[in-house]
Structures are given as C-alpha cells and as structure tokens.
Amino acid sequence: MTDTSGTAETGTADRETVVSHDIDAAPDIVFEAFTEVRHLSMWFGPNGFTTTTKSFDFRVGGEWDFVMHGPDGTHYPNWVRWRVIDRPRRIVMEHGGFRDDPDAFEETFTFESVGDRTRIVLRNVFPTVELRDQAVARFHAVEGGRQTLSRLAAHVVTTTHKQ
C-alpha cells in the first residue's frame, strides 16, 4: 500500500486526503465490489465496522443510504449520490451524513491496472480545510481509508478465489 499527498489540481490539496492500495485482482473484479450491496456490506468501512443498507441504486444520480455501525456501538448515518460511474476505471460520489448535507465531500475511487493487479486510489475532497482537518482528527479519515481499502482487498481476493 502507498499513500500520496497533494494533487495535480490546484486549490484542493489542503482540503483532501488520499490513500491507495494494490489488490491482487483485475480492475473489473475490484470495480464489481462496488456494484452490489452484498459486496459492499462485507468490506465497506474501517476495521470493526459493519454496514446496513437502507436503499441502494447504483447508477449516475442514484443514491445509497446506509448506516455504519462502529465497534463501540455508535451508529453513523451515511448517504451517497453516485456522480460518475466509469466502469471499470472510476467512481465519483457525493458523500455525507444525509441528502443535501452541506458538509458532504467528494469521494473518488480510481482503479488502475498494474500488471495483473489493481491499484485503487481513494481521494476525498472536503468543502473546507476545517472539515478535512475534522475528518482526519475526529473520524481518523486517513487510517479509516487505509483500513477500508485493505478490507476491500481481502474481500476481493477471498471472493475471486471462491469462484
């Protein structure tokens, strides 16, 4: 796994977090883990978290309404609107606590073929530096991102070896 900082886009570097992870599967297989709730519920979120989906409509403009349950019993409402679905290269979503959340951030997953593996990069761009700093300090966004991608990798490898 590698972490990167900064961005080629000017004006967002101080508002974003970026983590990446290499996965032992092709991009189309890794991408598929985003297309069905049965997959997402198995890996989405940091270590110790579970996810309960209320509704899921994987299409541009569609929404995913879900709750993440922390290991301490805390429930975290989440809402996503899918903005870009470029199979199997990129997913861009608006991610907040609820529909029209003024603190929602842009979350982008890119899937790059590296030989017979996939390098997945998770980039979050927050509306303000303060919201980014809060996500990092209070919600451990960088470590949570690392753990989430690691859980995705484990799920994909386990799932593809069962097929």
C-alpha positions as CSV (number, residue, x, y, z in Angstrom):
1,M,0.0,0.0,0.0
2,T,1.2,3.5,-0.7
3,D,0.0,6.9,0.5
4,T,0.3,10.0,-1.5
5,S,-0.3,13.6,-0.7
6,G,-1.2,16.6,-2.8
7,T,-2.9,16.7,-6.1
8,A,-2.4,17.8,-9.7
9,E,-5.4,20.0,-9.3
10,T,-4.6,23.4,-7.8
11,G,-6.6,24.6,-4.9
12,T,-7.7,21.3,-3.4
13,A,-4.5,19.8,-1.8
14,D,-5.2,21.4,1.6
15,R,-8.8,20.0,1.6
16,E,-8.1,16.4,0.6
17,T,-7.0,13.0,1.8
18,V,-5.5,10.4,-0.5
19,V,-4.7,6.8,0.2
20,S,-4.1,3.9,-2.2
21,H,-3.8,0.1,-2.1
22,D,-2.7,-2.6,-4.5
23,I,-5.1,-5.5,-4.9
24,D,-4.4,-8.9,-6.4
25,A,-7.2,-8.8,-8.9
26,A,-8.1,-7.2,-12.2
27,P,-9.8,-3.7,-12.2
28,D,-13.1,-5.1,-13.4
29,I,-13.3,-7.6,-10.5
30,V,-12.3,-4.9,-8.0
31,F,-14.8,-2.5,-9.5
32,E,-17.6,-5.1,-9.2
33,A,-17.2,-5.0,-5.4
34,F,-19.0,-1.5,-5.6
35,T,-21.9,-2.6,-7.8
36,E,-23.8,-4.9,-5.4
37,V,-24.9,-4.4,-1.8
38,R,-23.9,-8.0,-0.9
39,H,-20.3,-7.0,-1.7
40,L,-20.3,-3.5,-0.1
41,S,-21.7,-4.8,3.2
42,M,-18.8,-7.2,3.5
43,W,-16.0,-4.6,3.3
44,F,-17.1,-1.0,3.3
45,G,-15.8,0.9,6.3
46,P,-12.8,0.7,8.7
47,N,-11.9,-2.4,10.8
48,G,-14.6,-3.4,13.2
49,F,-17.4,-1.6,11.4
50,T,-20.4,-3.1,9.8
51,T,-22.7,-1.6,7.3
52,T,-26.5,-1.8,7.0
53,T,-28.0,-0.5,3.7
54,K,-31.4,1.1,3.7
55,S,-31.5,1.7,-0.1
56,F,-29.1,1.3,-3.0
57,D,-29.4,2.5,-6.6
58,F,-26.0,2.1,-8.3
59,R,-26.4,4.4,-11.3
60,V,-25.4,8.0,-12.0
61,G,-27.8,10.1,-9.9
62,G,-28.7,7.1,-7.8
63,E,-28.3,7.1,-4.1
64,W,-27.0,4.7,-1.4
65,D,-28.5,5.3,2.1
66,F,-26.7,3.3,4.8
67,V,-25.6,3.2,8.4
68,M,-22.1,2.3,9.5
69,H,-22.1,0.7,12.9
70,G,-18.9,1.3,14.9
71,P,-17.3,-1.4,17.1
72,D,-18.3,0.7,20.2
73,G,-22.0,0.5,19.1
74,T,-22.2,4.1,17.7
75,H,-24.3,4.4,14.5
76,Y,-23.1,6.7,11.8
77,P,-25.8,7.6,9.1
78,N,-24.3,7.9,5.7
79,W,-25.7,9.0,2.3
80,V,-24.1,8.8,-1.2
81,R,-25.1,10.1,-4.6
82,W,-23.3,8.4,-7.4
83,R,-22.0,11.2,-9.7
84,V,-19.7,9.3,-12.1
85,I,-19.5,5.6,-12.9
86,D,-16.8,4.9,-15.5
87,R,-16.6,1.1,-15.4
88,P,-14.0,-0.2,-14.5
89,R,-11.9,2.9,-14.1
90,R,-13.5,5.4,-11.8
91,I,-16.3,6.1,-9.3
92,V,-17.1,9.6,-8.1
93,M,-19.7,10.2,-5.4
94,E,-21.0,12.9,-3.1
95,H,-20.8,11.5,0.4
96,G,-22.4,13.0,3.5
97,G,-24.4,12.1,6.6
98,F,-27.7,12.8,4.8
99,R,-29.2,14.0,1.5
100,D,-28.2,17.6,0.8
101,D,-25.7,17.6,3.7
102,P,-23.8,21.0,3.5
103,D,-20.7,19.2,4.8
104,A,-20.8,16.5,2.2
105,F,-17.5,15.8,0.4
106,E,-16.5,14.4,-3.0
107,E,-15.1,10.9,-2.8
108,T,-13.4,9.4,-5.8
109,F,-12.2,5.8,-6.3
110,T,-9.9,5.1,-9.3
111,F,-8.9,1.6,-10.5
112,E,-5.6,1.4,-12.3
113,S,-4.4,-1.8,-13.9
114,V,-0.8,-2.6,-12.8
115,G,0.1,-5.8,-14.4
116,D,-2.4,-8.4,-13.1
117,R,-3.2,-6.3,-10.1
118,T,-5.3,-3.2,-9.5
119,R,-4.1,0.0,-7.8
120,I,-7.1,1.6,-6.2
121,V,-6.8,5.2,-5.1
122,L,-9.3,6.8,-2.7
123,R,-9.3,10.6,-2.8
124,N,-11.6,12.7,-0.6
125,V,-12.0,16.4,-1.3
126,F,-13.8,18.3,1.5
127,P,-15.6,21.6,1.1
128,T,-13.2,23.4,3.6
129,V,-9.8,22.8,5.2
130,E,-11.6,22.8,8.6
131,L,-13.9,19.9,7.5
132,R,-10.9,18.0,6.2
133,D,-9.0,18.5,9.4
134,Q,-12.0,17.5,11.5
135,A,-12.4,14.3,9.4
136,V,-8.8,13.4,9.9
137,A,-8.6,14.2,13.7
138,R,-12.1,13.2,14.8
139,F,-13.0,10.4,12.4
140,H,-9.5,9.2,11.5
141,A,-10.3,9.6,7.8
142,V,-6.8,8.6,6.6
143,E,-6.4,5.5,8.7
144,G,-10.1,4.6,8.1
145,G,-9.4,4.9,4.3
146,R,-6.4,2.6,4.6
147,Q,-8.4,0.1,6.6
148,T,-11.4,0.3,4.2
149,L,-9.2,-0.4,1.1
150,S,-7.4,-3.2,3.0
151,R,-10.8,-4.8,3.7
152,L,-11.8,-4.4,0.1
153,A,-8.6,-6.1,-1.0
154,A,-9.2,-9.0,1.4
155,H,-12.9,-9.3,0.3
156,V,-12.0,-9.3,-3.4
157,V,-9.2,-11.9,-3.0
158,T,-11.4,-14.2,-0.9
159,T,-14.4,-13.8,-3.3
160,T,-12.5,-14.4,-6.5
161,H,-10.7,-17.4,-5.1
162,K,-14.1,-19.0,-4.3
163,Q,-15.3,-18.6,-7.8
